[in-house]
Amino acid sequence: MKLFVSTMILGLVGTTAMFAGDAAAGKAIYDAKCKMCHGADGSGKVMKLKDIREDSDADLKKSVAEGWGKMKAVSTVNAAQTEDVIAYIRTLK
């Protein structure tokens, strides 16, 4: 039973990593689609990035897809690109 549980946990960890966004690809998308309003470091020329440390990935995806506050929905970014952008903005301090 222990071997089964260990195998399941390792499988889930591997699956999660496989679907995580690519921060390097996300930076390129952020630079092209987001930087003009949010600034290079998220400090914001027009809009500051809200405190994303408390937001789930699902909340961030919803903000991109539907908009949030002053931000309009970003229809030119697909689901995989959204994952990449989220991975990148999580690297911003």
C-alpha positions in Angstrom: 0.0 0.0 0.0 2.8 2.4 0.8 4.4 1.8 -2.6 1.1 2.5 -4.3 0.6 5.8 -2.4 4.2 6.9 -3.0 3.8 6.1 -6.7 0.5 8.1 -6.9 2.1 11.1 -5.1 5.1 11.1 -7.5 2.8 10.8 -10.4 0.8 13.8 -9.3 3.9 15.9 -8.7 5.2 15.1 -12.1 1.9 15.9 -13.7 1.7 19.2 -12.0 5.2 20.2 -13.1 4.3 19.1 -16.6 1.5 21.6 -16.8 3.2 24.6 -15.1 3.8 27.7 -17.2 7.1 28.6 -18.7 8.3 31.9 -17.1 10.7 32.7 -19.9 8.0 32.4 -22.5 5.7 34.3 -20.2 8.2 37.2 -20.0 8.1 37.6 -23.8 4.3 37.6 -23.8 4.2 40.0 -20.8 6.7 42.4 -22.6 4.5 42.4 -25.7 1.0 42.5 -24.1 1.2 43.7 -20.5 4.3 45.9 -20.0 2.8 49.0 -21.6 0.3 49.3 -18.7 1.8 47.3 -15.9 5.4 48.3 -16.4 8.5 46.1 -16.8 8.5 45.1 -13.1 4.8 45.3 -12.4 5.1 48.7 -10.6 2.7 50.1 -13.2 2.9 53.0 -15.6 -0.9 53.0 -15.9 -1.9 50.1 -13.6 0.1 48.4 -10.9 -0.2 44.6 -10.6 -2.3 43.9 -7.6 -0.7 41.8 -4.9 -0.7 38.5 -6.8 0.8 36.5 -3.9 -2.6 36.1 -2.5 -4.4 35.3 -5.8 -4.7 31.7 -7.0 -3.8 30.9 -10.6 -7.5 30.4 -11.3 -8.2 34.0 -10.2 -5.3 35.3 -12.3 -6.6 33.4 -15.3 -10.0 34.8 -14.8 -8.6 38.4 -14.6 -6.9 37.9 -18.0 -9.9 36.2 -19.6 -12.6 38.5 -18.2 -10.8 41.6 -17.1 -10.6 43.0 -13.6 -11.1 46.6 -12.3 -9.7 48.9 -15.0 -8.1 46.1 -16.9 -10.1 44.8 -19.9 -10.1 41.2 -20.9 -7.0 40.1 -23.0 -8.5 38.1 -25.8 -5.2 37.9 -27.8 -3.6 35.6 -25.2 -4.6 31.9 -25.2 -4.8 29.5 -22.2 -1.2 28.2 -22.5 0.1 31.8 -22.9 -1.8 32.8 -19.8 -0.1 30.0 -17.9 3.2 31.3 -19.1 2.5 34.9 -18.1 1.3 33.8 -14.6 4.6 31.8 -14.2 6.5 34.9 -15.2 4.6 37.4 -13.0 5.1 35.1 -10.0 8.8 35.8 -10.4 8.3 39.5 -10.0 9.1 40.9 -6.6 
